[in-house]
């Protein structure tokens, strides 16, 4: 039970970090701040399809954490997606890249 609650907390926090990273990316590249999840997804789907696909992949896992136990696989997937986005995207600042690699 303890491990499940830790996985749940990690999934929620990593998801929020991913959404904040996407908001940062959208503001930096398009000078627009999404007002909610729907707005964020529409912008990504329209302008950044590869990022949209990655974020959409974890959306269900994030929303499932409210009603179901979270798995270690969910945590690993989120971490890997965040790392992939930060490492492969030139819009992300060098400072963020340095922090994420620690």
Secondary structure in CASP SS format (residue, H / E / C, confidence):
PFRMAT SS
TARGET T0000
AUTHOR 0000-0000-0000
METHOD secondary structure of the structure
MODEL  1
X C 1.00
X H 1.00
X H 1.00
X H 1.00
X H 1.00
X H 1.00
X H 1.00
X H 1.00
X H 1.00
X H 1.00
X H 1.00
X H 1.00
X H 1.00
X H 1.00
X H 1.00
X H 1.00
X H 1.00
X H 1.00
X H 1.00
X H 1.00
X H 1.00
X H 1.00
X H 1.00
X H 1.00
X H 1.00
X H 1.00
X H 1.00
X H 1.00
X H 1.00
X H 1.00
X C 1.00
X C 1.00
X C 1.00
X C 1.00
X C 1.00
X C 1.00
X H 1.00
X H 1.00
X H 1.00
X H 1.00
X H 1.00
X H 1.00
X H 1.00
X H 1.00
X H 1.00
X H 1.00
X H 1.00
X C 1.00
X H 1.00
X H 1.00
X H 1.00
X H 1.00
X H 1.00
X H 1.00
X H 1.00
X H 1.00
X H 1.00
X H 1.00
X H 1.00
X H 1.00
X H 1.00
X H 1.00
X H 1.00
X H 1.00
X C 1.00
X C 1.00
X C 1.00
X C 1.00
X C 1.00
X C 1.00
X C 1.00
X H 1.00
X H 1.00
X H 1.00
X H 1.00
X H 1.00
X H 1.00
X H 1.00
X H 1.00
X H 1.00
X H 1.00
X H 1.00
X H 1.00
X H 1.00
X H 1.00
X H 1.00
X H 1.00
X H 1.00
X C 1.00
X C 1.00
X C 1.00
X C 1.00
X C 1.00
X H 1.00
X H 1.00
X H 1.00
X H 1.00
X H 1.00
X H 1.00
X H 1.00
X C 1.00
X C 1.00
END
